[in-house]
């Protein structure tokens, strides 16, 4: 495994304190199968992992990577598991393109919801539990628009709202709670192509889309960032000192969409609380796959880390820290799907290829 140091195009101002911890550092690599793996560290130091190839699937690991339980659910696995969280009652919530399912701490199903509108699957891409106890799932498209769904703690739909313009394929990809207890959502919004108000090749004519809403879905503001070609946001992570980091992709294809295989780049943005761009970085080498976002970013006390798929070298894990030079590694797994910072200073990474990786603070394992 190569460990390569690279220059960075901008500096972020994070806390200068380090992730000091006396916790035992554990590393491992596990081939679990089950498609794209969403992963989060749990309150007990272990991990919850979501995926699925024929049914929704959850696996609970201890901190060493040993299986504590696993279970499947008849939610369906079209699109596989897109997101998983630990809930306030120590259970877990799985969100996928066919709906959401809530289980208890032992993986026993408590409820599920597959309701939808506009004649399509729910297409959920991300989910959170708000400090108010309600669940919020985002996704799309439904009749071309993005959606936000608010669920009660027992799985009933409280609110379902649609967002976007008149063009096809507006999608929300990621959601977080804001410091003022509202919602910040990022994704991609389709725009026109030259003299056309909406593009025929809508998947290649997009802007980074940032929307702040109130807890019942009312829009506080929305902003887009991008040019005439393609920019998308796939994940958002709060910065402790304020603002957010976003990750997505960018392709300046110059109206030749077939060039994105060579021109697509990882797009990293730092935004403030009002959605204004503070810094932007593009990193060459991204493997572009139409309609399949597979990037994830997480902020730490000292910087941030992200994962994606390199065009030639496999799963790509990148770290930028105020304490050390930026670094990245290539490893197994066919594309990074989710990355989460762990309490021992390392990272847990779920890949599109069914492999989960736990690294130390230097990305080694």
N, C-alpha and C positions, 0 to 999 in steps of 0.2 A: 504494500500500500504506500503510495507516494504522499509525502507531506510537503506542500509547495507554498512558498510565501509570495504574495503578490502585492503590488501597490494599490492603494485605495484612492478614489477621486475626491472624497470629501471627508471631513472630520465631524463627528457628532459630540455633543457636550453632555456626557453622562456623569453620574457620581463617580468620584475618583476612588471611592472605597472598593476594596476587593471582595470577592465572594468567599470570605474566610469561613471555613467550616471545619469542624473536627469529625464530621461524619465520614464513615468508611466509604471509599470510592469503589464502586463496582462497575465492571464493564462486561459486555457480552454481545453476541450476535446469535439470533435465533431465526431459523427459516420456518415460519408458521403457515405459509400458504395463505389461502383465503383472500387473494386479491389485494386491493389497495388497503393499507393499514393506517387508520387513524389511531392516535395514541395520546394518552395523558398520564402524568404521574398522579397517584392517588394520595390521600391524606396519610395513609400508613406507610408511605415510602415505596409502595409497589407501583403497578401500572395497569391501566385498563386499555384494552386494544379492541378495535372494531373493524370488521371486514365482512366478507361473505361472497360466495360464488354461486350458491343456489338458494340460500336462506341468509337472513341477517345473522351475524355471528359475533359473539363477545367472548373475550378471554381475559381473565384476571391473573396477573403475575405477581409474585412477591418481588422484593428489591433485587434478588439475584437472578431473576428471569425464570424461576420455577413456576409452573402452572398451578394455580390454586383452584380454579374452576373454569369451565368453558361451557357455552350453551348456544343453541341456535333458536331462531324465532321465525315464525311464518310471516314476517313482515314483507318478505321478498328482498331480492338483492340486485334488482336492476340498478346499475350504477354503483353497486356495492355500498359499504358504509362510508358516508362522507364526513361524519363528525361524531365524537363521543365526549361526554363530560361526566364528572362525578357530581351528584346532586347534593343538596343541602341536608338530606336525610341519609347520606352515605350510600345511596343507591347510584344507578347509572342511567343515562339517557343516550340512546342511539338515534341518530338522524341519518336518513338516506333518501334517495330519490322517490321511494314509494311511501315514505311516512316516518313516524317516530315511534319508538318503543321504550318504555320505562321499566326497569327491573330493580329488584332490591339488592342489598349488598352481597347476596349469594348468587345473583344472576337469575332469580326467579321472576318471571314476567308479572308485572302488576297491571299495566295497561298499554294499549297502543292506539295510534290514531293515523288512519290512512286517508282521511277526508281531503277533498280537493275541489277546486272550481276550474272553470274554463276548459274542461274536458281533457286534462292532462294529468300526469303524475304530479305529486307535490314538488318534486325536484329540489328537496332541501339540500343545501350546501354546507350550512353551519348552524349551530345551536348554542345558546347560553342559558343559564339560569340567572335571572336578575336578582339583585339583593332584595327585591320585593317578593320573591318566591315564584313568580311566573316564569315560564319558559318562552324564549323567543327564537324562532327558526326562520332562516332566510334562504332564498333560492330563486328559481325561475329557470327558463321563461314559462309563463302561462299566457297564452295568446300574445306572446311577444314581450311581456312585461315581467319585471322582478316582483317578488312578494315578500312580505313580512307577516308571520303568523304568531300570535300570542296565545299560549296554552295555559290553562289553569294547572295547578299542581296535581290534579286528577286526570288531566289529559283532554279536557274540553277546550274547543276553540273559543277564545274570548273575542279575538279580533283577527281579521284577515284583510290586509290592505295590499294594493297593487301600485307600482311606481314605474315611471319611465315615460318615454315619448311615443311617437307614432311609428317608429321604426321597429323592425323585428329584433328579438334576441337581447333585450336588456336583462341582466342577471346580477343578483346580489351573491357575493361569494363568502363574506366573512362579517361577523358582528361582534362588538364588545360593548360593555357598559362603560359610560363616561364618568368622570369624577363627579358631575352634577346629577348622576343617576338617570341620565337619558341613554340613548342608543346611538352608536356610531357604526355605520355599515359601509363597506366598500365592495366594488364590483366593476362591471363593465357596461357602458352605455353605447349603443350603436348610433352612428351618424351617417351623413350623406357621403356620396362618392362623386367628386367633381360637380357636374351640373345637376346631379340627382339628389333630391332631398333625403332619400334613404337608399342605402347601397343594396345592390342585388347580391353581392358577396358579403352579406352583413357580418359574418364572423371575422372579417379582416378589416373592418372599418369601425373602430371602437375608441372610446376614451376611458381613462381611469375615472371612476364615478365614486364620489363620497357623499353620503347622505346622513345627516343627523336628524333623528326623530325623537319625539316625546314617547312616553312609555305606552301610549295607546296608538302610536304609529303616525301621529301628526307631524308633518315635516317642519323642522326648525329652519334648515337650509340644505341646499345641495350644491355641489360643485363638481366640475369636470376638469381634467387636465389631459392635454394631448394635442396632437396635430391632425393633419389630414389622413393619416394612415391608421396604425393600430397601436394602442396602448391599453393594457388591462391591469386591474388590481385583483389579486387572488386571496391575500391574507393581510390582516392588520394586527399589530401588537402595541399596547400602550407603553410609552416611555415613562419611567417613574418620575422624572423631573418635569414632565408635561409634554403633550403632543403624542405622536404615534409614528411607528415605522410601518410601511407598506411594502409588499413584494408582489410582482406580477411579471409581465413581459412586454416587450416593445419590438415592433418590426416596421422599419421605414422601407416599405416595399416599393414605393414610387409607382403605385397602381399596377404592379406586377406581383400578384399574391403568391405566385409560385416560387418567389425568391425567399420566402420566410424561412425555409429550411436552412438557409445559410445566413440570413440577416437577423433572425430573431435573437434578442438578448434578454437577459434577466434585468428587470427594472426594479430598483430600490428607491423609495421615496421617504423622506422625512417630512411630516406635515405638523402644523400647529393645531390647537384646539378648534380653530375655525376652518380647518380644511385647506389652509394655504400651504403651498409647497415651500419648504425651507431649503432642502437639498435634494438632488436627484443624482443617481448613479446608474449607469448601464454596464453590464458585465458580459462580454462576448463568450460564446461557446455553448449557449443553451440549445438543447434539442427541442425543436418545435413540433408539437403534435396537435393538430386541429381538434378543437372541442374538448381537449383533455387538460385542464389546469392541474398542475402537480407541483406547486411551490408552497413553501411555508416559511414563516419568519417568527422569531421570538426575541424579545428584548431581555437583557440582563442588567445587573447593577452597573456593569462597565461597558456595555455595548449591545451587540445583537448577533444572532446567528441565523442562517437560513439554509434551506435545502432545496434542490431541484435536480434535473437530469442533464448531465453534460452531453454534448453532441457525440463525443467519441469515447468518453471515459466512465460512463455509468453514473451512479448516484453521487451527487455533488453536495458536500457539506462545507459551509463557509462560516467563518467566525471573524468578527471585527471587535476589538477591545481597546479601550483607552490605555490599558496597561501593557499590551504587547502588540507586535506587528500583526496585521491581518494574515489569516492563513486559511487554507482549505485542503480537504482530502477528497479523493475519489474512492468509492467502495462499491460493494455489491447491492443489488436490490432493485435495479431498473427504476430510477427516479425517486426523489424524495417526495413524500406525500404530506407528512406532518413532522414538526420538530417541537419539542417541549424542553425547557430548561429544568434541570433536576436539582434537588436540594443539596446534593453533594458537589455542585458546581459543574457537572457534566451535562449531557444531553441525551434524550431518548428520541429516536428517529423511526418513524414508520415509513416504509417504502411502498411503491406501487407493485413491487414484485413479491410481496408476502414476507419480506425480511424485516425484522425489527432489530435495531442496533442501539446499544447503550454505550456512550463514550465517556471519557473523562473530560476535564476542562480544556485539554489540548486536542480534542477530537480523536484521541487514540483509544483503542479497545483491543 
